[in-house]
Amino acid sequence: MLAGKTVIVTGASSGIGEATARLLAREGCNVVLAARREDRLTALATELGEGALAAPTDVTDPAACAALVARAVERFGSLEILVNNAGLGLYGSVVEGDPEDWRQMFGVNVLGVLYTTRAAVRHMLARGSGDVVFVSSLAGRRVPAADGTVYAATKHAITAVAEGLRMDVHERGVRVINVEPGLVRTEFPENSYPDAEEYYAKKGFVPLKAEDVAAAVVYAVSQPARVSVNEVAVRPTEQPN
């Protein structure tokens, strides 16, 4: 069902994005790998083979996002799936947090998603079908802690974007999917915590693997055209909230 489709995965240089790109490639998709770390993208594209394209992209630049979609279509002839995975988590409370961190998070987590989605959906609407996936977070449903307030605000924004987009395009052949993982073992904590292993150990439960979230994405986009899986919450079994 997925073989031959073209997918853009943002944030593909590590973690959930890399795992999703690998799994979609195994399903027979052409995968366009977008992120800022060109060396990692190139290595992954080489590993995945002819159906993979490394496309270094800064999602905070709307022109770069439009160019990303154009490059995917030029290389593979179409674009069927967008996986909005690029994200940034920088922690600090409203009182103690750094406004520059807030600006960066909203730039990547909200505006970057909007820029890429706008470019991709315009192509999908012209062809009459497509899937837009948002890799969000359970933080889009609740604020996990005071120091995660602004990060959670960006993910609450994605919940609104996903539902508003669904309302706009559901009668025109485009499905919108919001995947909301709980704690996942990735490089993500390294942005704010000096010791990632200590960070995970303090949680007291086994986190998800990136591959678990990738499997949820592939499940949703593999459904028949009549089925739209709009929300998928994926928690570690022992995660309390």
N, C-alpha and C positions, 0 to 999 in steps of 0.2 A: 504493500500500500504506500510505503514511503519511498521506495526505490525510484531514483531518477529525479526526485524533487530537489530543489535548491534551497538551502537554509543559510541565513546569516546568524551567527552566534556572536554577540558582543561579550566582552570580558572572557574571551576564549583562551587566554594565555595561561590560565590556572584554574584550579578548583572546579566549581559547578560548570562553568563555561567549557572548560577543557573536557570534562567528563561527558557533557552533553554532546559536544562536537564528535567525540570518539564514538559514542553510541549511535548517533545519527549516521555517521559514516559507515558503521557496521550494518546499518539498515539499508544502505545503498544510496544515501543522499549525497549530493554535492554540498560541501560545507565551505562557507566563506568565514574565515576566522578573523574577527576584529578585536583589537585591543591596542594598547600603546606599546607593549614590549615586543618589538619586531623580531628580536632573536628567538624568543619562545614561539611566536607564531610561525616563523619560518621552519623551525625544527619540527613542530607539530604537523605542518602542512607536508613536509618532506616525508614524515612517517606515515601519514594517512594516504599519500599518493596522489594520483592524477586528478581525483575528484575534489581535492582540497585547494583552497586559495588563501594565502596569507594576505590580509588587507589591513595594515596598521592604520588605526583610526582613533582620533580624539573625539569622543562622542559629545563633548561640550561645544564642539564647533558645528553649527547646523550645515554649513557648506560641506564639511567632511562627511557628515552623515548622508547627505544627498549623493555625494560622490561614491560612497560605499555601496549604496543600492544600485547606482548606475553601473558600477564595476561588476557587481554580481550578475546583473542582467546581461551585460556585455559578454562576460566570460561563459555563462551557462545558459543564457537565453530566456531565463525567467527567474522569478523569486516566489516561492510558495510559502515559506515559513520564516518568520523573524523570531529569534529568541533574545529578548532584552535581558541580558544577565549582568552587564557591567554595573558595578556598584561600589560604594565606598562607605566604610563605617569608621567614624572618628568620634570618640566618646567624651562626654563632659556635660555637666548639668547646664541648665539655662543660666544659673547664677555664675558658675565657674568656667563655662565653656568658652572656646575661642571662636569669635565671629567668622574668622577666616575658615575654620573647619566647617562651620555651618554653610558658608558660601560654596565651598568645594562639594559638600555632600549634596546640596540641592542642585548644583551644576551637573553632577554626574548622575545622581539617582533619580532626578525628576526631569530637568531640562534635557539631559542627554537622551533619556528614554523618549521624551516627546519628539525630539528632533529626528531620531532614527525611525520611530514609529510613523511619523508623518510622511517621510520619504517612502517607506516600505508600503504603507497602506495605499498610497496613491497608485502605486504600481498594481497592487492586488485588486483594487476596485476596478481598474481598467481591464483586468483579465477576468474579473468576476468570481475570484476565490482566493483564499489564503488563510493562514493562521498567524496570529500575533500572540506570542507568549511573553508574559512578564514574570521574571523570577524575582518575586518580592520577598516577603518574610512574615512570620507570625507577628512581628513588630508592626505590621500593617493592620493588626486587629486590636492590639493593646500595647501599652508602654511597658517594656519589661523591667526597667529600672530608671531612676532619675538621670543617671549619666547616659542613658540611651534615648532621651526625650527627642532630640532633634533628628537623630537617625530614624526613630519611629515615625516622626512627622513626615519624613520623606517617603516612608513606606505606606503610611496612611494616604498620602497624595497619590501613590500608584494605585491603591485600591479605587480611588475616585476616577483616575484616568482610565483604568481598565473598564469600569462599569460605564462611564460616559462614552468610551469608544464602542463598547458593545452595543449600546443603544443606537449609536450612529450608523453602524455597519452591519448589524445582524441580518438585515433583510437584503443585503447586497453580496452575500456569499463569503464574508470574512468572519472567521471565528476568533474570539478573544478569550485567552486562557490566563488566569492568574494563579501561579504556583507559589505557595507560601510555606517555605521550610522553617522548621525550628532550628535548633543548634546543629550545625554541620561542621565537621572537621575540615578546614581549609586554611589558607594563609591569611584569612580575613582578620583574625585578632592581632596579627603582627603590626597593623597600622597604629594600634593604641596601647598594646600591652607588651612589656619587655620580654615576657616568657610565655609563649603560646601554650606550652605543655602545662604550665601551672594554671593558666586560664581555664583549660579544659578540665583539669583535675578538680578544680574548685567547684565545678558544676555538679559533680556527684553522680553523673549518669553518662552512659555511652552515647556520644553524638552520632548523628547520621554520617554516612559517607557521601561524598559528592555524587557518586554513582547512583545513590538512592534517589536523589533529586532529579538526576538525568533520566532515570527510569520513569518518573512521574511525568516529565515533559513528553517523553516519547509515547507514553500511554495516551496522553491527551490528544496529541496531534495524529495518532493512529486511528482515531475513531472514524466511523463512516460520516459522510458529509452531513447526514441528518442529525448527528449528535454533536452537541457543543458542551464540552466540559469546562465550565467557566471558572470554577474555583477548586483548587486542590490544596488542602492543608496537610503537610507531611511532618510529623513530629517523631523524635526518638521515642520509643515505647515508654521510657521512664521519665520523660520530660513532664513536669507537673503542669505547666501552663504555656 
